Amino acid sequence: MPRFPFVLACAALLVCVARAPAQDVKWRTDYAAARKEAAETGRALLLDFGTEACFWCKKMDATTLRDPKVAKVLNERFVPVKLDGNAHPRLTEALKIEGFPTLILATPDGKVIGRHAGYATVEQLTALLAKAPAPAPAAQPVRADPPKPDVSAALAELFPEIAAKLDR
């Protein structure tokens, strides 16, 4: 039996595994929902404004934003939001975005703390992300103390003579 098909299959599998990204950025596309998530989690927002026809946006998506270290940091410490500048003209205008790509770094409450206009290398993006405060620790749920049992009825049963004196 020839070994060629087996060797070919193994080689194809290795190529696929080697090309598979270690981790992709989990982009949000709904700005309002992302703001809510940021407020709830205490994580800063990274807004990535681009357009369908933007060459440098596509290049940054294929290089900088595919870097495994960048993806890991964005997924763990930020709420990353990818927005089409043409589809969100009011937000684009409000943030004074003049070209694409533009990255906006904002606190969980939406205050802009950094921006980068144009293509960003891994080093440039890392420097921008370093401006963000560390995420606030997750709020611990407040536990109400359990209600205290009413022991007076139980005591009255056990010690009726004492309960009779207390009722007087």
N, C-alpha and C positions, 0 to 999 in steps of 0.2 A: 504494500500500500504506500503510495507516495506521501512524503512528508510536506510537500510544498504547500498544499492548502492550509495545513495546520500552522506552519511557519508564517504564512501570509496573514492568517487570522490573528495570530499573536502580535505581529507587527502592527496591524491596523488597530488593535486594542490599545497598544502602548501609545500610539500616536494620539488617539482620542483622549486617553487619560492625561497625557502630557499637555494637551491643549486645553483641557477643561479648567475654567477659572477656579481658583481656590475659594473665592467668595465674591459675590457681586453686591453692590450697594443696593439696599432695599429702599428704592426711591418711593416717595409719596408724590401724588400729583394734585391732591386737593389741599389748597393752601389753608382754608379754614380748619379742616380736620387736623392738619399738621400743627397749626398754632395751638389747638386744643391739646393735642398729644404732648407738645413741648411744655405747656403749662402744667399738665398733669404729671409729667415725668421729671421736670426740672432740667431737661436737656436743651441745649441751644439748637437753633435752626440753621441749616445751610441751604440757602436758596440758590439753585443753579438755573439761571435764565439763559435760554438759547432759542433757536428757531430751527425749523426743518431744513432750511437751505443753508445753514451756517456751517462752513467747512471746519472752522476752528472748534466749534462745539462738538462736532463729530470726532475730530481728532482727540480732543480732551476726553471724551467718553471712551474712546478706544485705548487711550494710554494712561493718563493720570488717574482717571476714575476707575480704571481696571486694576490698578496696583493693589495687591493683596493687603498691604499695610494700611493704605488709604481706606479701602473698603471696610476693613475691620474697625478702624477708628470711627468712621462715619456711622456704621451700624451700632456701635456700642455707646458712643458718647453724644451723638447728634440725632436730630430728626432731619434727614436729607429730603429736600423737595425739589423736583425737576419741573420747571415751568416753561411753557412756550411763551416768549415775550409777545408774540402777535396775538395769542389767545387771551392774554391778560394785560391789555393796554393800560388800564387804570392803575394796576399795581406797578407795572413797568414805569409809568410816568411818575407815580408817587415816590418811587425809589430812585428817580432820576437816572435810570439806566439809559445809556446812550449808544451802546453797542453790545454785541454778543460774541462770545459768552461773557457773562458777568456773574460773579459769585457774591452773594450777600450773606454775611454772618450776623445773626441776630440772637439776642437773649431770649429765654422762654416767653417773656412778655412782649416780644416783638421789637425791642430797641436795637437798632443797627449798631454793631460794634466793629464791623470790618467789611471791606469789599475788595474785590480784585476784578478789574476789567481786562478782558482778553484771555488768551490761552494761559493756563497755569500749569507749571511743572509740578511734580510731586513735592519738591522742596518749597515752592511758592505756596501751594495749597496747605502744606503742613504748617508753614509760618502763619498763614491766615487762621487755621484751626486752633493754633496755640493761643490766640487772643480770647478764645471763649473760656468762660469760667467753668470749673469742674461741675458736672451735674450735681444738683442737690440730692442728698440722700433721699431715698424713697420714704415717704411718710408712713410711719407705723400706724396701723389702725388703732384708734382709741378704744380700749376695752372698758366697758362699764363694769363696775364691781357687781358681782351677783347680788341679787336682793337678799337681805338678811332674813332668815326664817323667823316667823312669828312664834316664839317659844312660849308665850304666855299661856296659850291653850294647852300645850303639852305639860307645862308646869302645873297648871290648875288640875289636870287629871292625876298627876303623880302626887301632888301635895295639896289636896283640897283645903286643908286647914289654913295653909299659908295664903292661898288664893282668896279665901273668905276674909281674912284679915286685911288683905290689900284692897278689896272691894269696898271696905267701910270708909 
